[in-house]
């Protein structure tokens, strides 16, 4: 058994006791009051017997009925927990006890102390329609004792007796009303405590569930971060090492077929430069630094140099154009636009067979666009394979890079009509 469940059961037990107390705050009086009042009645009966003038017969009747009242009370104390409230058995017990009190009070009025017990349990023993008559019957015994004994022997005695009946009845009604109000307040308090306990339990369950969901979100965020970093590194490797190796292979193939030693050395020098450049890019990618071309140059300068170097390697005419007022951009924005340019030029060299390529960088209000156009053979966009995470890092890599920055890449191409790639990203200044 866990500590939590044990505490929960303890709280439930306390609430059950509170409910029971609220429903019957007089249960101690109900359980022991009759015995106390019976004992007082018997003691007063014995103490005042000479003053009242009790005969032997009176003593025999009063003693027997007192013993009967005690036996009845013992029986009811054991029987009541198994009886509904009110019940037929309870009504019979109430009226039998009243009859005992009435008869003995006729013999000795001081025994009326025992009859007063009917004030406190009429609502528990009698059906609703018998409760007021039952209380009135007990009031008659008490008022009779207060007026000098039953029955009055003069008009004045009857007047006093009637006044005492009214006074006692009013006292009982008012007391009962106040008791009922107090019980209702106690029940409301108990219900409020119970509702608060249920609310606290539900709140604790919600907090536990939120903690579980939070831990799940942390795990998912960690896994998403790992996956995103893997994609970034894969894209960086593709855009640096893979493209560099492609350029090196192209230069080596030229060397194989070079007609003169000077031409061969020239292409070997280019291959060496590409290898060193790719090595630097690889190191920077691993350390998540900006591309080497941006280390000591602005984005327009880096793009201009990249386009010129690509044209020199491929022999294709390549032009760079800047429109708008250039301004320093956030490092991630500049790196993304440079990588997209490198990937677009690499695709043009491998697939387009173009004779001319144009790269345009445009600074506009709140947006930066990069356009790469070639006059190559183009391709059918509908014939491209579906985009997947394992389909490579060419066109999909460009899109992923732009989308990571809340941007987008659009591609326009038709067989025989060249290709146009346009990337749009937010203009985020360098200091933000």
Buried (B, 14 or more C-beta within 10 A) or exposed (E): EEEEEEEEEEBEEEBEEBBEEBEBEEEEBBEEBBBEBBBBBBEBBBEBBEEEEBEEEBBEBBBEBBEBBBEBBEEBBEEBEEBEEBBEBBBEBBBBBBBBBBBBBBBBBBBBBBBBBBBBBBBBBBEEEBBBEBBBBBBBBBBBBBBEBBEBEEEEBEEBBEEBBEEBBEEBEEEBEEBEEEBEEBBEEBBEBBEEBEEEEEEEEEEEEEEEEEEEEEEEEEEEEEEEEEBBEBBBBBBBBBBBEBBBEBBBEBBEEBEEEEEBEBBBEBBEBBBEBBBBBBEBBEEEBBBBBBEEBBBBBBBBEBBEBBBEBBEBEBBBBBEBEBEEBBBBBBBBBBBBBBBBBBBBBEBBEBEBBBBBBBBEEEEBBBBBBBBBBBBEEEEBEEEEEEEEBBBBBBBBBBEBBEBEBEBEBEEEEBBBBBBBBEBBEEEE
